[in-house]
Amino acid sequence: MAHAGGALPLSVLLLGLTVAGTQRARVPLLQYLSVGSHRIPFESPDGSAARFRFVDQALGLARRPSAAVDARAMSSCYRPIADPIVGPMTLLFESDEMGHPEWLTEFELIPAGNRPDVERGCQRINVASTAIVTDRGIRLGLTRAAVLRLLGPPERDHDGVAEFEQLSERVVRTGGSVDRNDLFSALTVTFRDGRVVAFSGAVGDTD
């Protein structure tokens, strides 16, 4: 699946990750996404993968039930209030192509029309595009210098697209048992004229 702004499906990111060469960190790059007054977590209360119902509960049902029909990742599409500088934007939430379709693993905030395969019938929301912010503070309009202060140096930086990756630990508690897995997280930030015009994020277990 081709993603705009240099973003890649989580399954591709995980396949390209060299665990030994990536620094383990305590806090992942993406824990939640704020959409106006709503907070959408990318982790369940027990520490396991987030579920699509978190998006449905926060923003209303806007799901394309394609996963069972054509073996594509599950997705939800929303259309926030257009930004006067970058124009109409699309907010997408998706599952990983290789994982369970109900597991929420990715989001993208991109210019409208960049993903026509999943943008049909997007649900309009009364939230400004600039009010969509990651827990690390990434939002539209930030300068490159501000992004680097928030996230540190990127793993890759080319053609106006900076890619950040991090390895942390996911602790899943089920009943009396505790499972520990390597958790990969990523943020991809697209710049134009030195300011953020799109960004995306992904989280997922590496094993």
Buried (B, 14 or more C-beta within 10 A) or exposed (E): BEBBBBBBBBBBBBEEBEEEEBEEEEEBBBBBBBBBEBBBBBBBEEBBBBBBEBBBEBBEEBBBEBBEEEEBBBBBBBBBBEBEEBEBBBBBBBBBBBBBBEBBBBBBBBBBEBBEEBBEEBBEBEBBBBBBBBBBEBBBEBEBEBBBEBBEEBEEBEEBBBBBBBBBEBEBEEEEEEEEBBBBBBBBBBBEEEBBBBBBBBBBBBE
